[in-house]
Amino acid sequence: MFLQKICNSALILLQFLFIDEIQESPKAIQLLRYFYEEIPTLHVISAGSLLEFAMQKVHSFPVGRVEFLYLHPLNFQEYLQASGKHSLLEQLQQVPVKAFAHQTLMDVFHRYAIIGGMPEVVKTDIEKRSLSDLSIIYESIWGTYKSDVEKYTSNDTERKIIKHLMDTAPVYLDERIKFQGFGNSSYRSREVGEAFRTLNDAKIVRLIYPTTDMHPPLKSDLKKAPRLQFLDTGLVNHNLNIQAEMLAMDDLNSAYKGAVIPHLVTQELISLQSISAHTPNFWVREKAQSSAEVDLLYTYNKLVIPIETKSGSTGSLKSLHQFIEAADHPYAIRIYGGALKTERAVTPYKKPYLLLNLPYYAATALHQYIEWFVRQEI
C-alpha cells in the first residue's frame, strides 16, 4: 500500500506524526487522506500558515478525512500558563474572581496588553523582560507575513496595494475605514477591498463588520464601514511605537485614542474560536441625531448582550444605553480597568438594567461570567 511503501516498518512504531509548514506542499495536503485510510491508528497533525491560499492548489482535497482547527496568538489565560503563573491562572478561572487576586491580575495583564500574544515574543519577554529585545522579533514576524501574502497575489498592482495596507493600516486602529483611497492613496475601492479580503482570508487583518440586529442570529452588514482587527495587538503596538508609552500608563483605556483595549478584547474573544473562523460584530444605529455604536455584541442563548470597553461613570455609556432601551432584556456589560462588580443602573429614559463591570483580564472567561451574571439577583 502507498504509505507503507514510503514509510516502511519504522512508521509502525509511531503513534503521532507532525508535519509543519504543510502549506509549502499542496501535494502533501492532498495525500493526508491516505494516512487516514491506510494507517488509521496513526495520529497526524499538520500545521501551516496561509493554508487558505495553499488549498487553492490542492486538486483533490480529502473531504471527511481532515479536521480543521484555528490557532491564534496566546490569549491571557494561555499567557499566564506560558509564564508559569499557574496559581494566578487558577484564580482567574474562578468565577467570580476573588477580590485579593484583582490587582495582581491587572498588573500582569498590563504587560500582556503591551507585548501581545505571539509565542516567540512571549518566550523572549519571559527570558529577557526588555522591550528592546522584542523589536527585531516583531519586525521579523510582520515582514514574514508581508512576504508570504505577496506570494499569493496575482500581479504587481495587487502586491503594491497589500504592502501599502500592511504599512499603513495600524494607524486606523481607532476608526471605521473606507476602502476608497485608503491610507491617503489613489487606490480605488474595489482594489483596496479585494486586497483587504486577501488579508482577511490570511487572518492577518480581519474585517469586523457592524450589525443592526438585536436578536440572533446576527447578520453582518457588509454595506457599512468595517473596523480593522489585526492578528495581534502587540504587533500593532509595536507598529504604532506606543509600547514604551503604555508602560507608564495606570489605565490602558486611553492607549492610542482608546483603541488598544477594545482591539485586545476582540482578539481575546476570537481566540476562543478554535473550530471556526467566526469574528464578532459590533452594533450600530445610524439615524439622524441619534447614531450609536456599541463595541461588541455577544450572543448568549437567545440574548444579544451589548459590551462596551471603557472606564468612567455609567452615565457615559451613551451608545450602550440606546441599545438597552431598544432591547428586550436588561443585561449589559462594561469591560474596564476596575474591579468586578454588578450594579443596577438606569438609562437616561429611566429604563432599569443590570450592568456587569468586568475587569479587562476576564475577557477570555466572558461566557462563564455571563452565565453567572444572568443568574444574579441584585
C-alpha positions in Angstrom: 0.0 0.0 0.0 1.1 3.6 -0.7 2.1 4.8 2.7 3.5 1.5 3.9 5.8 1.6 0.9 7.2 5.1 1.6 7.3 4.8 5.4 8.5 1.1 5.7 8.3 -0.6 9.1 9.6 2.4 11.1 6.2 4.0 10.8 4.6 1.1 12.7 6.5 2.4 15.8 5.0 5.8 15.5 1.8 6.9 17.2 2.0 10.5 16.3 3.2 12.4 13.2 3.6 16.2 13.0 4.0 17.9 9.6 5.0 21.5 9.9 4.7 24.2 7.2 2.5 21.9 5.1 1.4 24.9 3.0 4.7 24.6 1.2 3.5 21.4 -0.4 -0.1 21.3 -1.7 0.7 17.7 -2.7 1.2 16.8 1.0 -2.2 18.2 1.8 -3.8 16.1 -0.9 -2.0 12.9 0.5 -3.4 13.3 4.0 -6.3 11.1 3.1 -4.1 8.1 2.7 -2.9 8.3 6.3 -6.5 8.0 7.4 -7.3 5.2 5.0 -4.2 3.1 5.2 -2.8 3.7 8.7 -5.9 4.8 10.8 -4.1 4.2 14.1 -1.6 6.9 13.4 -2.4 10.4 14.7 -1.4 13.0 12.2 -1.3 16.8 12.8 -0.3 19.3 10.2 0.4 23.0 10.7 0.8 25.9 8.4 0.1 29.5 7.8 -2.0 30.9 4.9 -3.5 27.5 4.3 -6.5 29.1 2.6 -4.2 30.0 -0.3 -2.4 26.7 -0.4 -5.7 24.9 -0.6 -6.4 26.6 -3.9 -3.7 24.4 -5.4 -5.0 21.2 -4.0 -6.7 19.3 -6.8 -8.4 16.6 -4.7 -9.0 17.6 -1.0 -9.6 14.8 1.4 -13.1 15.8 2.5 -14.2 14.0 5.6 -10.7 12.9 6.4 -9.3 16.1 7.9 -10.5 18.2 10.8 -9.6 21.9 10.9 -8.5 23.8 14.0 -7.6 27.5 14.1 -4.6 28.7 16.0 -4.4 32.2 17.4 -1.9 34.3 19.4 -1.8 33.3 23.1 -4.8 34.7 24.9 -4.4 35.9 28.5 -5.1 32.6 30.1 -2.6 30.9 27.8 -0.1 33.7 28.5 -0.4 33.0 32.3 0.2 29.4 31.7 3.2 30.0 29.4 4.6 32.4 32.0 4.5 29.8 34.7 1.9 31.8 36.7 -0.2 28.7 37.5 -1.6 29.9 40.8 -2.7 33.2 39.2 -4.3 31.2 36.4 -6.3 29.2 38.9 -7.6 32.4 40.5 -8.6 33.8 37.1 -10.5 30.6 36.3 -12.7 31.0 39.4 -15.9 32.8 38.6 -16.3 35.2 40.2 -12.6 36.0 40.7 -11.6 36.7 44.3 -11.0 40.3 45.2 -7.5 39.7 46.5 -6.3 38.5 43.1 -7.6 41.5 41.2 -4.6 43.9 41.4 -2.0 41.2 40.6 -4.1 40.1 37.6 -4.3 43.7 36.4 -0.6 44.2 36.7 0.2 41.0 34.7 -2.5 41.8 32.1 -0.9 45.3 31.7 2.3 43.6 30.4 0.4 41.2 28.2 -1.6 44.0 26.7 1.7 45.8 25.7 3.6 42.8 24.2 0.7 40.8 22.8 0.5 37.0 22.4 2.8 35.9 19.7 4.6 32.9 21.1 8.1 33.9 20.2 7.6 37.4 21.7 6.2 35.9 24.9 9.0 33.5 25.2 11.7 36.2 24.7 9.9 38.6 27.1 9.8 35.9 29.8 13.5 35.3 29.4 14.8 38.9 29.0 12.0 41.2 30.2 13.0 44.0 27.9 11.0 45.7 25.1 14.2 46.4 23.2 14.8 42.7 22.7 11.4 42.3 21.2 11.6 44.8 18.3 13.6 42.5 16.0 11.0 39.7 16.6 8.0 42.0 15.8 9.8 43.2 12.6 10.6 39.6 11.6 7.0 38.4 12.1 5.4 41.3 10.3 7.9 41.1 7.5 7.4 37.4 7.1 3.6 37.7 6.9 4.0 40.5 4.3 6.3 38.5 2.1 4.2 35.3 2.4 0.9 37.1 1.5 2.6 38.7 -1.5 3.4 35.1 -2.8 -0.3 34.6 -3.3 -1.0 37.8 -5.2 -1.7 37.6 -8.9 0.1 40.8 -10.2 2.4 43.7 -9.2 -0.5 46.1 -8.5 -2.1 43.7 -6.0 1.3 43.2 -4.3 1.8 47.0 -4.0 -1.7 47.5 -2.6 -1.2 44.8 0.0 2.2 46.2 1.0 0.6 49.6 1.3 -2.2 48.3 3.5 0.1 46.4 5.8 2.3 49.5 6.1 -0.5 52.0 6.8 -3.4 50.0 8.3 -2.3 50.1 12.0 -2.8 53.8 12.3 -6.5 53.3 11.6 -7.0 51.1 14.7 -9.3 53.7 16.3 -11.8 54.2 13.4 -14.0 52.5 10.9 -12.5 52.5 7.4 -13.4 53.3 3.9 -11.8 51.4 1.0 -11.7 54.3 -1.5 -8.3 56.0 -1.2 -7.4 54.1 1.9 -4.2 55.4 3.7 -4.1 58.6 1.6 -3.6 56.6 -1.6 -5.1 56.8 -5.1 -6.3 53.2 -5.0 -9.9 52.5 -5.9 -12.5 51.0 -3.6 -12.6 47.7 -5.5 -8.8 47.3 -5.4 -8.5 48.0 -1.7 -11.5 45.8 -0.9 -10.0 42.9 -2.8 -6.6 43.4 -1.0 -8.3 43.6 2.4 -10.3 40.4 1.7 -7.0 38.7 0.8 -5.5 39.8 4.2 -8.8 38.8 5.8 -8.6 35.3 4.3 -5.0 35.1 5.6 -6.3 36.1 9.1 -3.6 38.8 9.3 -6.0 41.8 9.1 -9.7 40.9 9.7 -12.6 43.0 8.6 -15.0 43.3 11.6 -18.4 44.4 10.2 -21.3 46.0 12.1 -24.8 44.7 12.5 -28.1 46.4 13.2 -29.6 43.2 14.6 -30.7 42.8 18.2 -31.7 39.2 18.1 -29.8 36.1 17.0 -28.6 35.2 14.5 -26.6 38.3 14.0 -26.0 39.2 10.3 -23.0 41.4 9.3 -24.0 44.4 7.3 -21.4 44.4 4.5 -22.6 47.7 3.1 -21.4 49.5 6.2 -17.9 50.6 7.0 -15.9 47.9 8.9 -13.3 48.1 11.7 -9.9 46.5 11.3 -8.8 43.7 13.6 -5.1 42.7 13.4 -3.7 39.3 14.1 -2.1 40.5 17.4 -2.3 43.6 19.5 1.4 43.5 20.4 2.3 43.7 16.7 0.1 46.8 16.3 1.5 48.4 19.4 5.0 47.9 18.0 4.0 49.3 14.6 2.4 52.4 16.3 5.5 52.8 18.5 3.4 53.2 21.7 4.7 50.3 23.9 7.1 52.5 26.0 4.3 55.0 26.5 1.9 52.2 27.6 4.4 51.1 30.2 3.8 54.3 32.1 0.0 54.3 32.0 -2.1 53.4 35.0 -5.1 52.5 32.9 -4.6 51.4 29.3 -8.1 52.6 28.5 -6.6 55.7 27.0 -3.9 54.0 24.9 -3.9 55.1 21.3 -7.2 57.1 21.5 -8.8 54.4 23.5 -8.5 51.8 20.7 -6.0 49.3 22.1 -8.1 47.6 24.8 -11.2 47.2 22.6 -8.9 45.6 20.0 -7.4 43.3 22.5 -10.8 42.3 24.0 -11.9 41.4 20.4 -8.7 39.4 19.9 -9.4 37.5 23.2 -12.9 36.6 22.0 -11.6 35.5 18.6 -9.0 33.3 20.4 -11.9 31.2 21.9 -13.0 30.1 18.4 -10.8 27.1 17.6 -13.2 25.3 15.2 -14.4 28.2 13.2 -13.1 31.5 11.7 -16.1 33.4 13.1 -15.5 37.1 14.1 -17.7 39.1 16.4 -19.9 42.0 15.4 -20.3 45.5 16.8 -23.6 47.2 16.8 -24.6 50.4 15.0 -27.7 52.6 14.7 -27.2 55.3 12.1 -30.1 57.7 12.3 -30.1 61.5 12.2 -29.2 63.0 15.6 -29.3 59.6 17.3 -26.4 57.5 16.0 -24.9 54.9 18.2 -22.1 52.3 18.2 -21.5 49.6 20.7 -18.1 47.9 20.8 -19.2 44.3 20.7 -22.2 42.0 20.8 -22.2 38.6 22.4 -24.9 36.0 21.8 -25.9 34.0 24.8 -28.8 31.6 24.3 -31.5 33.9 22.9 -29.9 37.1 24.3 -27.8 39.5 22.4 -25.7 41.3 25.1 -24.0 44.6 24.4 -20.4 45.1 25.5 -18.6 48.4 25.9 -15.0 48.7 26.7 -14.3 51.9 28.6 -13.8 53.4 32.0 -15.8 56.2 33.5 -19.2 56.5 35.1 -22.2 54.6 33.9 -23.7 57.8 32.7 -21.1 58.0 29.9 -22.3 54.8 28.3 -24.5 56.6 25.7 -24.5 54.0 22.9 -25.0 51.1 25.3 -28.0 52.9 26.8 -29.5 53.3 23.3 -29.1 49.5 22.8 -30.6 48.7 26.2 -33.6 51.0 25.6 -34.4 49.1 22.4 -33.6 45.6 23.7 -36.0 43.1 25.2 -33.7 42.1 28.1 -31.9 44.1 30.9 -28.3 42.8 30.6 -25.3 44.8 29.6 -21.5 44.5 30.1 -18.8 47.0 30.6 -15.2 45.8 30.3 -12.9 48.3 32.2 -9.9 48.9 34.4 -11.7 48.4 37.7 -12.7 45.5 39.9 -15.5 43.1 39.2 -18.9 44.3 40.3 -22.6 44.1 39.3 -24.9 47.0 39.7 -28.4 48.2 39.0 -28.4 51.2 36.6 -30.9 53.3 34.7 -30.8 54.7 31.2 -31.5 58.4 30.5 -35.1 57.4 29.6 -35.4 55.6 33.0 -35.3 52.0 31.8 -33.6 49.9 34.5 -30.9 47.4 33.6 -28.3 45.2 35.1 -24.6 46.1 34.4 -21.8 43.7 34.8 -18.5 45.6 35.3 -15.8 43.2 34.2 -12.0 43.7 34.5 -10.0 43.6 31.3 -8.3 40.4 32.2 -11.6 38.4 32.3 -12.4 38.6 28.6 -11.5 35.0 28.0 -14.0 33.9 30.6 -16.8 36.1 29.2 -19.1 33.2 28.6 -18.8 31.9 32.1 -19.3 35.3 33.6 -22.4 35.8 31.5 -23.8 32.5 32.8 -23.0 33.7 36.4 -24.3 37.2 35.7 -27.8 36.3 34.4 -28.4 34.1 37.5 -27.7 37.0 39.9 -30.5 38.6 41.9 -29.3 42.1 42.5 
